[in-house]
Structures are given as structure tokens and as C-alpha cells.
């Protein structure tokens, strides 16, 4: 008994050493492992004091911590100032703010990263997630339920599946009354949802792999609207082929278009994600620009693959009918579609200034001219880094305007696409040396007039690297889910 009292006293002292702010544990490298021992289930936010998203999250995070504390939950919410505890942040691979990781059972090695919504009321979903995950085995109403004996082999496979899924609550039911309430006639798995048909029943041999496939195919609506809240689910999912319908919600035939789109989606569940974008919303204009669309050109359909190389496709017919969409998607899945490459018309004065203006239609003949060394900036009009570079790039063009062997050029990559060059961030600087081998060199040196000059005068040897090397940190990613203005990008943080 004396030993037990001593152990309890030491535990109380250790817990007291971990400060709290508004019910949120304040963790540092010095007390992190002690916190995991004292509180085996901890959700940890790695934040930066200057981060706008972190500031917005703070009161909601504290609210969730208070709710858990009031319930007497064994789950704690904690925070780490990643700018002060940089070693700790590096240990857990923190690259952006806020980053939220769940440490279960006191284990430090393999935390699960939380990727759901970070604002109320969505953020309260964390609470249900941590309560209803695999360590809770009995539940009367949940999102993903299995109806069978908790000790069966099927239940064990179900639990293994739950461990691999962070954003859906799981529960196991063995109560006859609940079987009857949900009209379940035999042991099995049912995915309950608040859209489409309301529930999906698993039909097959129960295994972790097959259950994961079932969940991925049924956890999203047949048609999902693109919003700031749904973007993480859209871009974070396993389905990387997306078909998008751009149409204003205010259109008279909006519902008819949606009905046609949804009807077409039924045959491609789990293969292509069907996404609706309200083309009248100002926040969605960046996405329209990305596809080379204007408001007045909507309604419109586009398809994109988000694999290593993003590829866009455009249907031949602009009429939105289920039949046309099915034909278009079928041709895509069978590999019969050619990529759609955007191009502006060639400006009349494209070669009249020191910096030549390239578009898709004249790119090949200029960039791969065997008699010229061509240095090209691929930019976006909205990119802050591109705007900073513009005067320096103009100076470079002026400096080499009388050099018959060197061409300095630029291309708006939001309106022009090239099959031979894939641009993922802005600005991207590439050098096309003279010759017939179509070689391409990425420029990774200083973005100064002196740096560019040395690079060109060395024939692309100083400050260059073979195309495909790591991109520069001072660049803006080309992401469909970038709903923020470029001015909000924090210094040193190139993920939008």
C-alpha cells in the first residue's frame, strides 16, 4: 500500500508539471514523453503563434478540450509551439500549421495524423472520432456499424479496418433489438450516411482489404460539392480521377443538370469522383481559371487526373446529359481520351519586347529552336513570387536582347499548357539549351539579375540542375484546393 501511495504521488507530481491553458495541455520536448505516460490518449496540435489558421482554431480546440474534460474522458487535447520546440516538430514530420496528431495508448512511434475539418461545428467531430473509434466496442448508433458477435473473426477484421480509418466512427453491435431497429437480418457491416440512399450494406467476405475498398467507394456522396469544408475529403481521398461540373446554382436548369450528373455518377462509383462547383461563387474563380474557363462559358464539364502528372480532359460535346457524361467517362477509363491542353492565341507583339511572350501555340518552335538558348519563366498572374520576379526578369531580357543566341521568355501557365513541360509551382524557371536533343535544365539558383546572368553565360551550368529535381522553396504550389490569396502564404511555407 505504501508503494502504491508513493507511485500515485509521483504520478500526481508529474501531471502537475504539465501546464494547462484553457484545458489544453502545454507540451514541450522536456515533458512530452511524461505526458504520454500520464495521459495515454492525447490529441496534439503543433502550431505557430503567427499562423492565422492556428489562431482561428485555438478557441474551438480549447472548447473541445473542455468538453472532453467535463465528460471525464481519458482523452486529452494538447498543443506544442512548433516554432519553440522545433526539434520535437521535426521528429514528428511537421511541415505546415496547424498539424494535429493523435497518440494512442502512450505510443510515440506511430501517431495518426488528423486530416478532418478544424473549425466548429466540424471540429467537434474529433470528439466523436476519439470516442467511437476501435477502443469503443459497443454503440447503438454510429456511422459505420458491424452487427455481429464482438469475439468473432469477422469482428476482429472489422476492428483492424477501424484502426486504418481515421475519419469515420466505428461501432460493433450484438444487441437483437438494434438488429431489429435497423432491419438487419444477418451478421454484417452497414455504412450509415446522411446522403444518397442513407446506408450501404457490405456484401462479401469480410476482410480488412475488402472493407476498406467498400468504405472508400461509399463514404462520399455520388456528387460532392466543392467547398472549403469538403476540399480535404476530395483531395485527400484515394480516388485521383475527378470529373467536375461547373454550373451556377442560380441557373434555372440547375437541378436538371445535377440530376443528369448524378445519374451518370452511379456507374463510376469508386473509379471517378463526381464534383460540382458553383461557378457563380467568387472563391471558385481560381479553379475556373485553372481549367481555362470563364463564368459565361458555364455550365461546363472537365475531367482531371491528380496522379504524379496532372492531366486534364475536355468532352467533345458541351451538352450536359447523363448519356454524354457516361460516354466521356467510359472513354477515359478505357484510355481512349487525349489530354486537353489550353493555349491562348499568339499575341501580335509576342516577339517585339526584350522578354518574348509564349503561348501553347508557339512554344515548341521557340523553346526547341536548335539554334537558340532559351530561358523561360512559367508564371501565374496571381502569384506573389512571380510579381516580385517580374522586374528582374524584364532587366534580364533587356540585358540579352541584342544577343542573337539567347532568348528570354515567359509563359502564363494558368492559360497555356505544354505536353513536354509539367508545371507544379510558380514561378518555374527552365532553360532549353541549343541543340537537337530537346534537353531541359531547371534553374535552382538565386533569383537575381547577377545569378541569372551567370547561369546564361555559363550555358546553363551554374545554378542549374537536370529537369525533375526538387522545386524551389520560394514558390507557390499549383493546387485546385488553394482557396486563399497568395498574400496569405507564410514566409518559408510553400504548401497552400
C-alpha positions as CSV (number, residue, x, y, z in Angstrom):
1,X,0.0,0.0,0.0
2,X,2.9,2.4,0.8
3,X,4.5,1.7,-2.6
4,X,1.2,2.3,-4.3
5,X,0.8,5.6,-2.5
6,X,4.3,6.7,-3.5
7,X,3.6,5.8,-7.1
8,X,0.3,7.7,-7.1
9,X,2.0,10.7,-5.5
10,X,4.8,10.7,-8.1
11,X,2.2,10.4,-10.9
12,X,0.3,13.4,-9.4
13,X,3.5,15.4,-9.3
14,X,4.4,14.5,-12.9
15,X,0.9,15.5,-14.1
16,X,1.1,18.8,-12.2
17,X,4.4,19.6,-14.0
18,X,2.4,19.6,-17.3
19,X,0.9,23.1,-17.6
20,X,-2.6,23.6,-19.0
21,X,-4.1,26.6,-20.8
22,X,-7.9,26.6,-21.2
23,X,-7.9,22.8,-20.5
24,X,-5.3,22.2,-23.2
25,X,-2.0,20.6,-22.1
26,X,1.1,22.7,-23.0
27,X,3.7,20.2,-24.2
28,X,7.5,20.6,-24.7
29,X,10.3,18.2,-25.5
30,X,11.1,18.1,-21.8
31,X,7.6,16.8,-20.8
32,X,6.3,15.1,-23.9
33,X,7.2,11.5,-23.0
34,X,5.9,12.1,-19.5
35,X,2.6,13.3,-20.9
36,X,2.2,10.2,-23.0
37,X,2.8,8.0,-19.9
38,X,0.4,10.1,-17.8
39,X,-2.3,10.5,-20.4
40,X,-2.2,7.6,-22.9
41,X,-4.6,9.0,-25.4
42,X,-3.6,12.6,-26.5
43,X,-4.5,14.7,-29.5
44,X,-1.6,17.1,-30.1
45,X,-1.7,20.3,-32.2
46,X,1.6,21.5,-33.5
47,X,1.1,25.3,-34.1
48,X,2.9,28.5,-34.8
49,X,1.9,31.7,-32.9
50,X,1.8,33.8,-36.2
51,X,-0.3,31.3,-38.1
52,X,-3.7,32.6,-39.0
53,X,-5.3,29.1,-39.2
54,X,-3.9,28.3,-35.7
55,X,-5.4,31.5,-34.2
56,X,-8.8,30.6,-35.7
57,X,-8.5,27.1,-34.4
58,X,-7.4,28.0,-30.8
59,X,-10.9,28.8,-29.3
60,X,-12.5,25.8,-30.9
61,X,-9.7,23.5,-29.8
62,X,-10.0,24.8,-26.2
63,X,-13.8,24.2,-26.4
64,X,-13.3,20.6,-27.5
65,X,-10.7,20.1,-24.7
66,X,-13.2,21.5,-22.1
67,X,-16.0,19.2,-23.4
68,X,-13.8,16.1,-23.0
69,X,-12.6,17.2,-19.6
70,X,-16.2,17.8,-18.4
71,X,-17.1,14.3,-19.6
72,X,-14.3,12.8,-17.6
73,X,-12.8,11.4,-20.7
74,X,-9.4,9.8,-20.7
75,X,-8.6,11.6,-23.9
76,X,-6.6,14.9,-23.6
77,X,-6.0,17.7,-26.0
78,X,-2.6,19.2,-26.1
79,X,-0.6,21.7,-28.1
80,X,3.1,22.3,-29.0
81,X,4.5,25.6,-30.1
82,X,6.5,24.2,-33.1
83,X,8.5,27.4,-33.5
84,X,9.9,27.0,-30.0
85,X,10.0,23.2,-30.0
86,X,11.5,22.8,-33.4
87,X,13.3,19.6,-32.6
88,X,10.0,18.0,-31.5
89,X,8.2,19.2,-34.6
90,X,10.9,17.8,-36.8
91,X,10.8,14.5,-35.0
92,X,7.1,14.1,-36.0
93,X,7.5,15.5,-39.5
94,X,5.6,18.7,-39.0
95,X,5.7,20.7,-42.3
96,X,2.7,23.0,-42.0
97,X,0.5,24.6,-39.4
98,X,-1.6,23.5,-37.7
99,X,-0.7,19.8,-37.8
100,X,-2.8,17.6,-35.5
101,X,-1.6,14.1,-34.5
102,X,-3.3,11.5,-32.2
103,X,-1.1,9.5,-29.9
104,X,-2.9,6.3,-28.8
105,X,-2.0,4.1,-25.8
106,X,1.0,6.1,-24.9
107,X,2.8,5.1,-28.1
108,X,5.1,7.7,-29.5
109,X,6.2,5.9,-32.7
110,X,3.2,5.8,-35.0
111,X,0.8,8.7,-34.2
112,X,-2.2,9.1,-36.6
113,X,-2.4,12.5,-38.3
114,X,-5.8,14.1,-38.1
115,X,-7.0,15.3,-41.5
116,X,-10.6,16.4,-40.9
117,X,-12.1,19.8,-40.5
118,X,-10.6,22.2,-38.0
119,X,-13.5,24.5,-37.1
120,X,-16.7,24.3,-35.1
121,X,-19.1,22.6,-35.6
122,X,-17.0,20.3,-37.7
123,X,-14.1,20.2,-35.2
124,X,-16.4,18.7,-32.6
125,X,-16.2,15.6,-34.9
126,X,-12.8,14.9,-33.3
127,X,-14.6,14.2,-30.1
128,X,-16.9,11.6,-31.7
129,X,-13.9,10.2,-33.6
130,X,-11.8,9.5,-30.5
131,X,-14.8,8.2,-28.5
132,X,-16.2,5.9,-31.2
133,X,-13.0,4.5,-32.7
134,X,-11.8,1.0,-32.2
135,X,-11.4,1.2,-28.4
136,X,-15.2,1.7,-28.1
137,X,-16.8,-1.6,-29.0
138,X,-20.5,-1.1,-28.2
139,X,-22.6,1.6,-29.8
140,X,-26.3,2.0,-30.5
141,X,-26.0,4.4,-33.4
142,X,-22.9,5.3,-35.4
143,X,-21.7,6.0,-38.9
144,X,-20.1,2.6,-39.6
145,X,-21.5,-0.4,-37.7
146,X,-20.9,-4.1,-37.7
147,X,-23.7,-6.3,-36.5
148,X,-22.2,-9.5,-35.1
149,X,-20.5,-11.1,-32.1
150,X,-17.7,-9.0,-30.8
151,X,-15.4,-12.0,-30.3
152,X,-15.9,-13.4,-33.9
153,X,-13.2,-13.4,-36.6
154,X,-15.3,-11.0,-38.6
155,X,-15.3,-8.6,-35.7
156,X,-11.5,-8.8,-35.4
157,X,-11.2,-8.0,-39.1
158,X,-13.6,-5.1,-38.6
159,X,-11.5,-3.7,-35.7
160,X,-8.4,-3.9,-37.9
161,X,-10.2,-1.9,-40.5
162,X,-11.2,0.7,-37.9
163,X,-7.5,1.1,-36.9
164,X,-6.7,2.1,-40.5
165,X,-9.5,4.7,-40.9
166,X,-9.3,8.0,-39.0
167,X,-12.3,10.0,-40.2
168,X,-15.2,7.5,-39.7
169,X,-16.6,6.4,-36.3
170,X,-16.8,2.6,-36.0
171,X,-19.0,0.6,-33.6
172,X,-19.9,-3.1,-33.0
173,X,-23.5,-4.2,-32.3
174,X,-24.6,-7.5,-30.9
175,X,-28.0,-6.4,-29.5
176,X,-31.0,-8.1,-31.0
177,X,-33.2,-5.0,-30.5
178,X,-30.7,-2.9,-32.5
179,X,-30.6,-5.6,-35.3
180,X,-34.4,-5.3,-35.5
181,X,-34.4,-1.5,-35.4
182,X,-32.1,-1.3,-38.4
183,X,-33.7,-4.2,-40.2
184,X,-30.5,-6.2,-40.2
185,X,-31.3,-9.9,-40.8
186,X,-27.9,-11.4,-40.5
187,X,-24.3,-10.6,-39.3
188,X,-22.7,-8.0,-41.5
189,X,-21.5,-4.4,-41.9
190,X,-23.6,-1.4,-42.7
191,X,-22.3,2.1,-43.6
192,X,-24.8,4.7,-42.5
193,X,-24.7,8.1,-44.2
194,X,-26.7,11.3,-44.4
195,X,-26.9,11.4,-48.2
196,X,-28.0,9.5,-51.2
197,X,-29.7,6.2,-50.2
198,X,-28.9,6.7,-46.5
199,X,-27.0,3.4,-46.0
200,X,-24.8,1.0,-47.8
201,X,-24.6,-2.7,-46.9
202,X,-21.4,-4.7,-47.3
203,X,-21.9,-7.9,-49.3
204,X,-19.0,-10.2,-49.4
205,X,-16.3,-12.0,-47.4
206,X,-15.2,-9.8,-44.5
207,X,-11.6,-8.8,-44.5
208,X,-9.7,-5.6,-43.9
209,X,-8.8,-5.1,-47.5
210,X,-12.4,-5.6,-48.8
211,X,-13.9,-3.4,-46.1
212,X,-11.5,-0.6,-46.9
213,X,-12.5,-0.8,-50.5
214,X,-16.2,-0.8,-49.6
215,X,-15.8,2.3,-47.3
216,X,-13.8,4.2,-49.9
217,X,-16.4,3.6,-52.5
218,X,-19.4,4.6,-50.4
219,X,-18.2,7.2,-47.8
220,X,-18.7,10.2,-50.2
221,X,-21.9,11.2,-52.0
222,X,-22.3,10.3,-55.6
223,X,-21.9,14.0,-56.3
224,X,-20.0,16.1,-53.8
225,X,-19.9,19.9,-53.9
226,X,-16.5,21.6,-53.8
227,X,-16.2,23.9,-50.8
228,X,-13.6,24.8,-48.2
229,X,-15.0,22.1,-45.9
230,X,-15.1,19.3,-48.5
231,X,-11.8,20.0,-50.1
232,X,-9.8,17.8,-47.7
233,X,-12.0,14.8,-48.4
234,X,-11.9,15.5,-52.2
235,X,-8.1,15.8,-52.5
236,X,-7.2,13.5,-49.6
237,X,-9.0,10.5,-50.9
238,X,-7.8,7.6,-52.9
239,X,-9.8,8.4,-56.0
240,X,-7.5,10.6,-58.1
241,X,-9.7,10.8,-61.2
242,X,-12.2,13.7,-60.8
243,X,-14.9,14.9,-63.1
244,X,-16.1,18.4,-62.4
245,X,-19.3,20.1,-63.4
246,X,-19.2,23.9,-63.4
247,X,-22.7,25.4,-63.2
248,X,-24.2,28.3,-61.2
249,X,-26.7,27.3,-58.5
250,X,-28.8,30.2,-59.6
251,X,-29.3,28.7,-63.1
252,X,-33.0,27.8,-63.9
253,X,-32.0,24.3,-65.1
254,X,-29.5,23.7,-62.2
255,X,-31.5,20.8,-60.8
256,X,-31.9,19.1,-64.2
257,X,-28.1,19.4,-64.7
258,X,-27.5,17.9,-61.2
259,X,-29.9,15.0,-61.9
260,X,-28.1,14.2,-65.2
261,X,-24.7,14.4,-63.5
262,X,-25.8,12.2,-60.6
263,X,-27.3,9.6,-62.9
264,X,-24.0,9.3,-64.8
265,X,-22.1,9.0,-61.5
266,X,-23.9,5.8,-60.5
267,X,-21.8,3.6,-62.9
268,X,-18.4,5.1,-61.8
269,X,-18.5,4.8,-58.0
270,X,-15.1,4.1,-56.7
271,X,-13.4,4.9,-60.0
272,X,-14.2,8.6,-60.7
273,X,-15.1,11.2,-58.2
274,X,-18.0,13.4,-59.4
275,X,-17.7,17.0,-58.2
276,X,-20.0,20.0,-58.6
277,X,-18.5,23.5,-58.5
278,X,-20.8,26.6,-58.2
279,X,-19.3,28.8,-61.0
280,X,-21.0,31.9,-59.6
281,X,-19.0,31.9,-56.4
282,X,-16.1,34.3,-56.4
283,X,-13.9,32.0,-54.3
284,X,-14.1,29.4,-57.1
285,X,-12.8,31.7,-59.9
286,X,-9.2,30.4,-59.4
287,X,-10.4,26.9,-60.3
288,X,-12.2,28.1,-63.4
289,X,-9.0,29.9,-64.5
290,X,-7.1,26.7,-63.8
291,X,-9.3,25.0,-66.4
292,X,-9.2,28.0,-68.8
293,X,-12.9,28.7,-68.2
294,X,-14.9,31.9,-67.7
295,X,-18.2,32.3,-65.9
296,X,-20.0,32.9,-69.2
297,X,-18.7,29.6,-70.5
298,X,-20.5,27.6,-67.8
299,X,-22.1,25.2,-67.4
300,X,-19.2,23.0,-68.5
301,X,-17.6,19.7,-67.8
302,X,-13.9,18.9,-67.3
303,X,-12.0,15.8,-66.1
304,X,-8.6,15.8,-64.3
305,X,-6.3,13.1,-63.0
306,X,-4.3,14.0,-59.9
307,X,-1.6,11.5,-60.2
308,X,2.1,12.4,-60.4
309,X,1.4,14.4,-63.5
310,X,-1.9,16.3,-63.6
311,X,-3.8,15.8,-66.9
312,X,-7.0,17.5,-68.0
313,X,-9.6,16.3,-70.4
314,X,-12.5,18.1,-72.2
315,X,-15.6,16.4,-73.6
316,X,-16.3,16.9,-77.3
317,X,-20.0,17.8,-76.6
318,X,-20.8,20.7,-74.3
319,X,-24.4,19.4,-73.7
320,X,-24.7,18.1,-70.2
321,X,-26.7,14.9,-70.3
322,X,-26.2,11.6,-68.5
323,X,-25.5,9.8,-71.8
324,X,-22.8,12.3,-72.9
325,X,-21.1,12.1,-69.5
326,X,-21.2,8.3,-69.4
327,X,-19.7,8.2,-72.9
328,X,-17.0,10.7,-71.9
329,X,-16.1,8.8,-68.6
330,X,-16.1,5.4,-70.3
331,X,-13.7,6.6,-73.0
332,X,-11.4,7.9,-70.2
333,X,-11.5,4.7,-68.2
334,X,-10.6,2.8,-71.4
335,X,-7.7,5.1,-72.1
336,X,-9.2,6.5,-75.3
337,X,-9.1,10.2,-74.5
338,X,-6.4,12.6,-75.5
339,X,-5.3,15.3,-72.9
340,X,-6.8,18.8,-73.3
341,X,-4.0,21.4,-73.5
342,X,-5.0,25.0,-73.1
343,X,-3.5,27.7,-75.3
344,X,-4.1,31.4,-75.7
345,X,-3.9,33.0,-79.2
346,X,-0.4,34.2,-80.2
347,X,-0.2,37.9,-79.4
348,X,0.7,40.2,-82.4
349,X,3.6,41.6,-80.5
350,X,4.8,38.4,-78.8
351,X,8.4,38.9,-80.1
352,X,8.6,42.7,-80.1
353,X,9.8,43.1,-76.5
354,X,13.0,42.0,-74.8
355,X,11.1,39.3,-73.0
356,X,9.2,37.2,-75.5
357,X,5.6,36.1,-74.7
358,X,5.0,32.4,-75.3
359,X,1.7,30.6,-75.5
360,X,0.9,26.9,-76.2
361,X,0.7,27.5,-80.0
362,X,4.2,28.9,-80.4
363,X,6.0,27.3,-77.5
364,X,7.5,24.3,-79.4
365,X,9.1,26.3,-82.2
366,X,10.7,28.8,-79.8
367,X,11.7,26.6,-76.9
368,X,13.2,23.9,-79.0
369,X,14.8,26.0,-81.7
370,X,18.2,24.2,-82.1
371,X,20.0,27.5,-82.8
372,X,18.9,29.3,-79.6
373,X,19.5,29.0,-75.9
374,X,16.0,29.8,-74.4
375,X,15.4,30.7,-70.8
376,X,11.6,30.7,-69.9
377,X,9.7,31.7,-66.8
378,X,6.4,29.8,-66.3
379,X,4.3,32.0,-64.1
380,X,0.8,32.7,-62.7
381,X,-0.7,36.2,-62.8
382,X,-1.8,35.9,-59.2
383,X,1.5,34.5,-57.8
384,X,3.2,36.9,-55.4
385,X,6.6,35.4,-56.0
386,X,6.1,35.9,-59.8
387,X,5.2,39.5,-59.2
388,X,8.4,40.0,-57.3
389,X,10.4,38.4,-60.0
390,X,8.8,40.4,-62.9
391,X,11.1,43.5,-62.8
392,X,14.3,41.3,-62.6
393,X,13.1,39.2,-65.5
394,X,12.5,42.3,-67.6
395,X,16.0,43.5,-66.8
396,X,17.4,40.1,-67.8
397,X,15.5,40.4,-71.2
398,X,16.9,43.9,-71.7
399,X,20.4,42.7,-71.0
400,X,20.4,40.0,-73.6
401,X,18.0,41.5,-76.2
402,X,20.9,42.0,-78.6
403,X,22.3,38.5,-78.1
404,X,21.3,36.5,-81.2
405,X,21.9,33.2,-79.4
406,X,19.8,33.8,-76.2
407,X,16.1,34.2,-75.8
408,X,14.5,35.3,-72.6
409,X,10.7,34.5,-72.5
410,X,7.8,34.0,-70.2
411,X,4.5,32.0,-70.4
412,X,1.3,32.2,-68.3
413,X,0.9,28.6,-67.3
414,X,-2.6,29.2,-66.0
415,X,-3.8,29.7,-69.5
416,X,-1.3,27.6,-71.5
417,X,-0.2,24.0,-71.1
418,X,2.6,22.1,-72.8
419,X,2.7,18.3,-73.0
420,X,6.6,18.4,-72.8
421,X,6.7,20.5,-69.7
422,X,4.7,19.9,-66.5
423,X,4.5,22.9,-64.1
424,X,3.6,22.3,-60.5
425,X,4.6,25.5,-58.8
426,X,5.2,29.2,-59.6
427,X,7.4,30.6,-60.8
428,X,9.1,27.6,-62.6
429,X,12.3,28.6,-64.5
430,X,13.6,26.3,-67.2
431,X,16.4,26.5,-69.7
432,X,16.3,25.0,-73.1
433,X,19.9,24.8,-74.5
434,X,20.6,25.0,-78.2
435,X,20.9,21.6,-79.9
436,X,18.6,18.9,-81.3
437,X,18.4,16.7,-78.1
438,X,15.5,18.7,-76.6
439,X,17.3,18.8,-73.2
440,X,15.7,20.8,-70.4
441,X,17.5,22.2,-67.4
442,X,15.8,23.5,-64.2
443,X,17.1,26.8,-62.8
444,X,17.6,26.5,-59.0
445,X,20.0,29.3,-58.3
446,X,19.5,32.8,-56.9
447,X,16.7,34.8,-58.4
448,X,18.8,37.9,-59.0
449,X,20.0,39.6,-62.2
450,X,23.5,38.5,-61.4
451,X,22.5,34.9,-60.8
452,X,20.6,34.7,-64.0
453,X,23.4,36.3,-66.0
454,X,26.0,33.9,-64.7
455,X,23.6,31.0,-65.5
456,X,23.1,32.1,-69.1
457,X,26.7,33.0,-69.7
458,X,27.8,29.5,-68.4
459,X,25.4,27.8,-70.8
460,X,23.1,26.7,-68.0
461,X,25.9,25.1,-65.8
462,X,25.9,27.5,-62.9
463,X,22.7,27.3,-60.9
464,X,21.0,24.6,-63.0
465,X,20.0,21.0,-62.5
466,X,18.5,18.3,-64.7
467,X,14.8,18.8,-65.0
468,X,12.9,16.9,-62.3
469,X,14.9,17.9,-59.3
470,X,13.3,19.3,-56.1
471,X,11.4,22.5,-56.6
472,X,12.4,25.8,-55.0
473,X,11.0,26.7,-51.6
474,X,10.2,30.2,-52.8
475,X,7.3,29.1,-55.0
476,X,3.6,28.7,-54.8
477,X,2.1,25.2,-55.3
478,X,-0.4,24.7,-58.1
479,X,-3.3,23.3,-56.2
480,X,-7.0,23.1,-57.0
481,X,-7.9,23.4,-53.3
482,X,-5.9,26.7,-52.9
483,X,-8.8,28.9,-52.0
484,X,-6.6,31.6,-50.4
485,X,-5.0,34.6,-51.8
486,X,-1.2,34.4,-52.5
487,X,-0.6,37.2,-49.9
488,X,-1.6,34.8,-47.1
489,X,1.4,32.5,-47.7
490,X,3.6,32.4,-44.7
491,X,7.3,33.0,-45.2
492,X,9.2,29.7,-45.7
493,X,5.9,27.7,-46.1
494,X,5.3,26.7,-49.7
495,X,2.3,24.5,-49.2
496,X,-1.1,26.2,-49.9
